[in-house]
Amino acid sequence: MIEPQSKTEQCFNDLIDRFFKEDKLSEIEYYRCLKISEKLDTIDDICITGMAKALFGKGDEALDFLDGYLGMCDFQLFKVYGTILIYLKKNKRLLDFTLEYADSFKDDLWYSWIISYYYYMIGDIDNALIKLKRYLQMMTNKEEKSRAEYAMSRHIEQLAKAYAVKASTPEHYRQSMYLALSVLDDFGVTYSYVDVRVFPDQTAACFIEVKSDDPNLVAEMNLCLIKKQIEQGYSIEYDLEPQFTIGRAHGEGFAHGNN
């Protein structure tokens, strides 16, 4: 017989579901959640309070509240914090937060994949490979392991080629990616994937697939990115610069978890 969930468990699971649906809480729902978690004597209580604040439109307050508990280095709390950042579409802060804890949860398969991918995103090949190796060592499904190794190896191989043909440098590429993330933040949108490609003529491109179906929005974002590059005096000698796209087919289809 399956034991019924406690009020705390029900509340926690409902809030997680709300995040995936990009939903909000009513005032009554908000205070009901705070009543359930008012003791703050468990990780679930802490997470519920933070999630409720975010879903009630108090995003910054939610993050400030949870900041006081991150020192506990609890994985559930860490995931909830990241979920809130995704919900608030704080792309740059999510990446920095995740990499800050790169060595804190080494035994989690999903987290190892995310860390490897994030290092690839900002152009750090060495760390991307180290985290990929750790991820592959933990995988038990041979078919998925093969797909994952092929997909991420292809990503990293293309980035290495871009450096080899002088399309960018690790330092410049990192700066350009952070600038692109700031544009995503400015427009309040997230992305599906980042894909670096080197073409036969030795030119290169970095495609950031945006989670939107509005081509006008993407055009505005690309214009904003160019303006920011000009304002910051970016060198025009490098060919590899991020560009936002929608509806682009992605060659390497493996992703651990959700795309």
C-alpha positions in Angstrom: 0.0 0.0 0.0 1.3 3.4 -1.0 1.5 5.8 2.0 -0.3 9.1 1.4 1.9 12.1 1.0 2.2 14.6 3.9 1.1 18.2 3.4 4.7 19.2 3.1 5.4 16.6 0.3 2.2 17.5 -1.5 3.0 21.2 -1.4 6.6 20.7 -2.5 5.6 18.6 -5.5 2.9 21.0 -6.5 5.3 23.9 -6.5 7.8 22.0 -8.6 5.0 21.3 -11.1 4.1 25.0 -11.1 7.6 25.9 -12.1 7.6 23.5 -15.1 4.3 25.0 -16.2 5.6 28.6 -15.6 2.6 29.1 -13.4 2.0 31.6 -10.6 0.5 31.4 -7.1 -2.5 33.3 -5.9 -2.3 35.2 -2.7 -4.3 32.6 -0.9 -2.1 29.8 -2.2 1.1 31.7 -1.3 0.2 32.2 2.3 -1.1 28.6 2.5 2.4 27.5 1.5 4.1 29.7 4.0 1.9 28.3 6.7 2.9 24.7 5.8 6.6 25.6 5.9 6.6 28.1 8.7 8.8 26.1 11.1 11.7 26.1 8.5 13.2 23.1 10.3 13.6 20.9 7.2 15.1 21.3 3.8 11.6 20.8 2.3 10.3 23.7 4.4 13.1 26.0 3.3 12.6 25.0 -0.4 8.8 25.5 -0.2 9.2 29.0 1.3 11.7 30.0 -1.5 9.6 28.5 -4.3 6.4 30.1 -3.0 8.0 33.5 -2.9 9.3 33.1 -6.5 5.9 31.9 -7.8 4.2 34.8 -6.1 6.3 37.3 -7.9 8.9 37.9 -5.3 11.8 36.4 -7.2 14.7 38.4 -5.8 13.3 38.0 -2.3 13.2 34.2 -2.9 16.8 34.1 -3.9 17.9 36.3 -1.0 16.1 34.0 1.4 17.6 30.8 0.0 21.1 32.5 -0.1 21.1 32.2 3.6 20.9 28.4 3.4 23.2 27.6 0.5 26.1 27.0 3.0 24.3 23.7 3.9 25.4 22.4 0.5 22.2 20.4 0.1 21.6 19.0 -3.4 17.8 19.4 -3.2 18.2 23.0 -2.1 20.7 23.5 -4.9 18.3 22.2 -7.5 15.5 24.3 -6.3 17.7 27.4 -6.4 18.6 26.6 -10.0 14.9 25.9 -10.9 14.0 29.4 -9.6 16.8 31.0 -11.7 15.4 29.2 -14.8 11.9 30.3 -13.9 13.1 33.9 -13.6 15.1 33.6 -16.8 18.4 34.6 -15.1 20.7 32.8 -17.6 24.0 34.3 -16.6 23.4 33.9 -12.9 22.3 30.3 -13.4 25.5 29.4 -15.2 27.7 31.1 -12.6 25.8 29.5 -9.7 26.1 26.1 -11.3 29.8 26.3 -12.0 30.4 27.7 -8.5 29.3 24.3 -7.2 31.1 22.3 -9.9 32.9 20.0 -7.4 30.2 19.8 -4.7 27.9 17.1 -6.1 30.3 14.8 -8.0 28.2 11.7 -7.6 25.1 13.0 -9.5 24.9 11.9 -13.1 22.7 14.7 -14.4 24.8 17.4 -12.6 28.0 16.1 -14.1 26.5 16.4 -17.6 25.3 20.0 -17.0 28.7 21.0 -15.7 30.4 19.6 -18.7 28.0 21.4 -21.1 28.3 24.7 -19.2 32.1 24.6 -19.5 31.7 24.0 -23.2 29.3 26.9 -23.4 31.9 29.3 -22.1 34.7 27.9 -24.1 36.6 26.0 -21.4 37.6 22.8 -23.2 39.8 21.3 -20.5 37.2 21.4 -17.8 34.5 20.3 -20.2 36.5 17.2 -21.0 37.2 16.5 -17.3 33.6 16.7 -16.4 32.5 14.7 -19.4 34.9 11.9 -18.4 33.4 11.8 -14.9 29.9 11.7 -16.4 30.7 8.8 -18.8 32.4 6.8 -16.0 29.1 6.9 -14.0 26.9 5.9 -16.9 25.7 2.3 -17.0 23.5 2.3 -20.1 26.0 1.5 -23.0 23.8 3.0 -25.7 23.2 6.3 -24.0 26.8 6.4 -22.9 27.9 6.1 -26.6 25.4 8.8 -27.7 26.5 11.1 -24.9 30.2 10.7 -25.7 29.7 11.3 -29.4 27.5 14.3 -28.9 29.7 16.2 -26.4 32.9 15.1 -28.1 31.5 16.6 -31.4 30.7 19.9 -29.6 34.1 20.1 -28.0 35.9 19.1 -31.3 34.2 22.0 -33.1 35.2 24.5 -30.5 38.8 23.3 -30.6 38.8 23.7 -34.4 37.5 27.2 -34.0 40.4 28.0 -31.7 42.8 26.3 -34.1 41.7 28.4 -37.1 42.0 31.5 -35.0 38.2 32.1 -35.2 38.4 33.1 -31.5 40.4 32.7 -28.4 39.2 31.1 -25.1 39.3 34.5 -23.4 37.4 36.3 -26.1 34.9 33.5 -26.6 34.1 33.4 -22.9 33.5 37.2 -22.9 31.3 37.0 -25.9 29.2 34.2 -24.4 28.6 36.1 -21.2 27.6 39.1 -23.3 25.1 36.9 -25.1 23.7 35.6 -21.8 23.2 39.2 -20.7 21.1 39.8 -23.8 19.0 36.8 -23.0 18.5 38.1 -19.5 17.6 41.6 -20.8 14.9 40.1 -23.0 13.7 37.6 -20.4 14.1 34.5 -22.5 16.0 31.3 -22.2 17.8 29.0 -24.7 17.6 25.4 -25.8 21.3 24.8 -26.8 24.5 26.3 -27.9 26.2 25.0 -31.0 29.6 25.9 -32.3 30.3 25.1 -36.0 33.4 25.4 -38.2 32.7 25.4 -41.9 34.8 24.1 -44.8 36.0 27.7 -45.6 37.4 27.9 -42.1 34.8 30.4 -40.9 32.9 29.6 -37.7 29.6 30.4 -36.0 28.1 30.0 -32.6 24.3 29.4 -32.7 22.2 30.0 -29.6 18.8 28.5 -30.1 16.2 30.7 -28.3 13.1 29.3 -26.7 10.7 31.5 -28.7 8.7 31.4 -31.9 9.0 35.1 -32.6 11.5 35.9 -35.3 11.2 39.6 -34.7 12.2 39.1 -31.1 15.3 37.1 -32.2 16.2 39.9 -34.7 16.0 42.5 -31.9 18.2 40.3 -29.7 20.8 40.0 -32.3 20.8 43.7 -32.9 21.1 44.4 -29.2 24.0 42.0 -29.0 25.8 43.8 -31.8 25.2 47.1 -30.1 26.7 45.8 -26.9 29.7 44.4 -28.7 30.3 47.9 -30.3 29.9 49.7 -27.0 32.4 47.4 -25.3 34.9 47.8 -28.1 35.0 44.1 -29.2 37.7 43.2 -31.7 36.4 42.5 -35.2 39.3 40.2 -36.0 37.4 37.1 -34.6 34.9 35.3 -36.7 33.3 33.2 -33.9 30.6 35.4 -32.3 27.3 34.2 -30.8 24.1 34.7 -32.8 20.5 33.9 -31.7 18.4 31.6 -33.8 15.0 29.9 -33.7 13.8 26.8 -35.5 17.3 25.5 -36.3 17.8 21.8 -36.6 20.4 20.5 -34.0 22.8 17.9 -35.2 23.7 16.3 -31.9 20.5 15.3 -30.3 21.6 13.8 -27.0 20.8 15.7 -23.8 20.7 14.2 -20.3 17.4 15.3 -18.9 15.3 18.1 -20.5 16.5 20.1 -23.5 
